[in-house]
Amino acid sequence: MTLGVLVVDDDFRVAALHAEVVGTVPGLRVVAQVHGAAAALDAVQKHRPELVLLDRYLPDADGIDLLRRLRGARDGAPDVLMLTAARDLASVRSAVRAGALHYLLKPVDFAVLRARLQAWSRLQAGVRRDAALEVDQREIDRLFALRSGAPERPAPEGDGPPTARRILEALRAAGGERTATDVAEAVGVSRATAQRHLAALTRTGTVALDLRYGATGRPEHLYRVAEGAPEPTL
């Protein structure tokens, strides 16, 4: 799935440069480049972008006021990444409170911008693919790190490839669907650790997830080895 990005900057040359960076990230496409707040609102209505790259200083409005309007939309509010020369702390705080995804100072380091865009793209892909999965605190921390483009923490000891292989072997030995608790008991790890690896194996297509709905309405997560699954590459 391709994610749409709207570039908003009062300088058409800067907008073009930022759009060029977006174009280098697989899975992202620029839906429009505009140079004012009114044009940005029109473009959001027309193109429904998932992400807006937003300047603070626009000819017809304050970019942070526009940020509040964009994030306050009830349906389909886009994420907003501020790209601005405003260095005062009050501006940064206002942007954070208004819901900015991140705040990059101009002149923007294009390598940093690309890294932020890549991280955001990975997060969106994961959310769409694994929306039904339950997560633990470490996985939540990883998702928030992706949201900001921050480096992820290294996995704790025992959470590397050998554990993933043991989990996959346990599923293969079971010969059918198993819960995260079943897998944890078979491998000798905590349920949280088993579920984290199962989620990662699901993302790579090695493990398939099925949902079974019971009387309570809450789905039970059942895992099985996907047909033709490769060895895990975690």
Secondary structure, 3 states (H helix, E strand, C coil): CCEEEEEECCCHHHHHHHHHHHCCCCCEEEEEEECCHHHHHHHHHHHCCCEEEECCEECCEEHHHHHHHHHCCCCCCCEEEEEECCCCHHHHHHHHHHCCCEEEECCCCHHHHHHHHHHHHHHHHHHHHCCCCCCCHHHHHHHHHHHHCCCCCCCCCCCCHHHHHHHHHHHHHHCCCECHHHHHHHHCCCHHHHHHHHHHHHHCCCEEEEEEECCCCCEEEEEEECCCCCCCCC
